[in-house]
Amino acid sequence: MPKNKTGLKSCSALLAILLISARSTPAKEFLTQQEIDKIQDAQEIDKRVKIYMEAAALRLKTAEERLGGKESNPGDPLEFFAVEDLIDGYYRILKSVMSNLDEAANRPTTDRKTLYKALETLKNGTETGEKNLVILKKIAEEKQKEELWNLVNSALDIARGAHEGADTALSHEPQPEKSKTKK
């Protein structure tokens, strides 16, 4: 009996250590440091969304290239990202964009012109992203990469939702007047 209690105590202690270390391990960053710096510098929502969407598009392009056999060049900021990481990054970027847009839309001080531009950027970016994701889904099926296929489906779902949300918001948001130029 004493042997079991000691074994149980050491097992419990080991489990507690594993749980603590698992919680303290942060999720892999989905943006490069350069992208993070650009986003932090971009205070206007339209500029911030543009940077996010460029990062998202880069991940899809890089994923497709990798699946086609092209390796990253040394020093490429996405060099050490697996294809699955790139698709997960795309998904997480869209979640961040939607969160940023929601926050900006609910802030009374947000300039409506910049919000409108940001929504257009999201709508156009997700439209292109959806097309690229369909290609990636087909490649994942052909290569029988189930985890990748699942990630692409999740990314497709969020891209479609973001596109629909941006489209709906644009229909409710008054289109800003074009600035008049002097002749």
Protein Blocks (a to p, Z undefined) as FASTA:
>chain_A
ZZmmmmmmmmmmmmmmmmmmmmmmccddfbdfklmmmmmmmmbfklmmmmmmmmmmmmmm
mmmmmmnopacdehiaklmpcfklmmmmmmmmmmmmmmmmmmmmmpmklcfklmmmmmmm
mmmmmmmmmmmmmmmmmmmmmnopaklmmmmmmmmmmmmmmmmmmmmmmmmpccdddddd
dZZ
